[in-house]
Amino acid sequence: MPDKNRTATGVLGGIAGLVGLSAVAGLLVTATVTPAIAVSGAAASSAITMFDNMPSYLEIDDLMQQSEIYAKQSDGVDVLLARFYDQNRLPVTYEQIAPVMYDAILSSEDPRYYEHGGVDLIGTTRALLSNVQGGQTQGGSSISQQYVKNVLVQKCEKEAPTQEELLACWDEATQSSGVEGYQRKLQEMRYAIALEQRYSKNDVLLGYLNIANFGGTTYGIGAAAQYYFSVNASDLTLSQAATLAGMVQNPNTYRIDKPERETNGAADGYALTTDRRNYVLGRMLAEGKITQEQYDAAKAEVITPAINPTEQGCQQAGGAAYFCDFVRTIVLNDVAFGETPEDRSAALRRGGLKIYTTLDIDLQSAAEAAISIVPATHPNLDLGATGVQLEVGTGRVLAMVQNRKYTQDADQSAADASYTSINYNTRYVNGGSTGFSPGSTYKLFTLLNWLEHGHSVNEVINGRQRNFTVMTDCDGGTQRVASGEIKNFEGVGGYSGTPMKFTADSLNTGFMAMSEKVSVCDTNKIADRMGVETADGYQLFIGNVDNPQNSPNTPYNMLGPQNVAPIDMAAAYSTIASNGIYCPPKAIDAVFNSDGEALPLPDTTCNQVLDPSVASTAAFALAGVINGGSAASSRIGDGVPVFGKTGIHEQQHTWMDGSSTKVTTVVWVGNVKGNVRLDRNSANGYSLWRLRHSIWPDMQGAANAKYGGDAFAKADSNLTRQVQIDLPNVVGQPVDQAVATLEAAGFSVSVGDAVDSTQAAGIVERQDPGAGRVSGGTTVTISPSNGEGVAVPNVVGMNRQQAIDSIRGTFGRNPAETCVVKAGATGPGVVTAVNPGVGTVVNRNAQLAITYERDTCS
């Protein structure tokens, strides 16, 4: 810009610069560019020595390029999800630029480009004279020099750690006044001369057109042509080329994407840019690059922008925006993309990365349709919903959805609750929330703990509502849970049963009973082993006493009150489906740099964390949840084997987790914030707590249709064995005591009809089966006394009358009689039998019968 306030000192200083440094420049340029001209004298020699001592080698870094994230369609075509950049640049080859663009830029910026050796002596001298005389500051720079300056500016933008250092670096690279300006100019010349000794003219020209700024964040002729005119650089017209060539001198003044500006806007026909374009056209005419007719036609054209914004950010990805954001956070967090946060951010926004992800477009589309039944907002609560799918055996994330729309604009999310930047599927470090309580889906880890301790899923234990003494510590410590503190869903009573049945019914008291035999500490450790931690990054058990944020072990842990991320639960359930192999969630398949070279990926190594026998038996138990258990509402019915588990935490969070052998699906619906009961609210005709059973089958069904699924590995015979246990003898106990004794031993009890007994009414007379070793799961039937039983007296051997008197005295009636003739018998007859038999307990109103012998019966 013009220097309007030059002082006498400034003028003298400028003259000194012209006489001194300009003389040096002139001599050196002459000597270096046109060696045929003799240069002699001490001054020239000294100047050349000074020039030669300046650095000559300029390292040309890779261009700052936009990074792109892709997903693959079923037909193998890569689909762009999003791009990120500090500089919107589309590098092009020499052949991809219209010749008219070369003519325009050279005619206006460096008409002698192919004649000089990097520095245009005539242009430089003219610029120095103009600057020192107080006229408009002129660059006088060749294309090579301008390229050098752009390279230096880009270095500043890449390497300056702070905004202040960036500005200082930029000033140093572009200083145009005073002694520092002349020195910079000389250094620029030195670099330009050396540059042309290493690269061809065409290469330097192409480099300049790919690096130059064209206003705002638009860099390079490829992006400029697309942005301002919606055409490729190869298709630029004469007028368009002249317009873009004119921009490079003052890009932000001449840009034509600001129609609202009073000056150089749509209202004045982009007057400044039009004048500059016409200047370029005039230079092209003067240089013989165009005819008068072409000049007149192009000058008559009205500049008509066809702005084609190059959107950046994950909002480009539509319904897959949260998956895109997950990928973005991986790049920003993982050392595979740079040692420091600054390095990783630079790689994403400047590195020209091509990131090919794991997303399955088909499953993603199905998931978006499935989640759409959950409204983005709800009048009564802060309602959230997510769905995430992983490929079994690899951890590849195939789909990721939620009920709200993605934005990184805080103002937008503050104004419209249907938008959020928070990814409810992921951990906090990956742009997620602090997690949600998984409820009964966390019972998976108690089941695994049970199996790892060698217990069978068919072992019978007392899962009735009662006082529990739960093992919480890995060293055997216990905590007491009083009766009534643990309740079952919808008021269901507990029962004595097996973990197989407890799992199918999601019986809280049953799992509490299991935790009396296997510690909650070990349960939490298994969750940790399978990649589950709190969503804000802490372990679910005290594994590190130096970190007080790690959760203590409490009896209630096995019911899933901790806040975890859905993607972690998906990885855990996928571990069961893959026979105990845990694979960390993986979102990136391949990454290439701007040169097309493959880069290392984040470490997502899969490991065997469960014995296959444990995993297969857990899958067997979880299959019962779908087939008639608490997840029956999510049954798909397509013939593909699946298992699953439901979860509800205090009617505030609901889950449905499950898998085939190919794809795992986890769905959460609940309160983002707050504690509103879901069972008292509805949306789209569904009670909110049931929405999971509409979303999960659609998502898993789409996966089954595309990927299929095999039968799960056979459950381990030892872990499904029928367990023999001791059946106590309760005969002689009051009924209530007998029932309690049997239930405490893990048996179900059936109280039969009262039977005749000599014992008092309500005392157990008999049990079936009797005491001893029996199979677990046996139901014991007990029969109480009615108090009406009498033992049949022993009247055998008595004479007839004595027996009749004895029976009448006990039962109040004479017995029936049968006489049998026996020769030689004497007297009234001897009783030989009584029916029922002697000692038989019968009702006191029973009719007895005797048999006696006489010599004659009449």
Disulfide bonds with the S-S distance in Angstrom:
Cys156-Cys169 1.84
Cys314-Cys324 2.11
Cys474-Cys521 1.83
Cys583-Cys606 2.10
Cys819-Cys857 1.81
